[in-house]
């Protein structure tokens, strides 16, 4: 008998299934339709929620339907040095990085930041540079961010 779902599929539990998981969206994680409900799960009473928890349950395939989703574009990143990874994570988390951010948050110098930005570009990551000036002192600085995909 052919399997209806594969590992990694996003599924929705039927509304006529147990109250605690009816209508919930989950991800198939195992061959026997082990469904993981990431983020927030409901308790067995169907009312109480547990924010930030993950719960995994075996649910018969007859109670599951495939959720059609746009496939996210996943870019494969080349191996980055630990410092490049720190810089990239900061940019992704905060939206940008400046030399001041790098010195305060990452404990790296402005010259080291500039080198890491070049390393990221060499690795194929598109970085946008924005020249700005401090409103109080008038000093010029560069703000680095990821280029928005077209």
Buried (B, 14 or more C-beta within 10 A) or exposed (E): EEEBBEEEBBBBBBEEBBEBBBEBBBBBBEEEBBBBBEBEBBEEEEEEEEEEEEBBBEBEEEBBEEEEEEEEEEEEEEEBEEBBBBBBEBBEEEEBBBBBBBBEEBEBEBEBBBBBBEBBEEBEBEBEEEEEEEEEEEEEBBBBBBEEEE
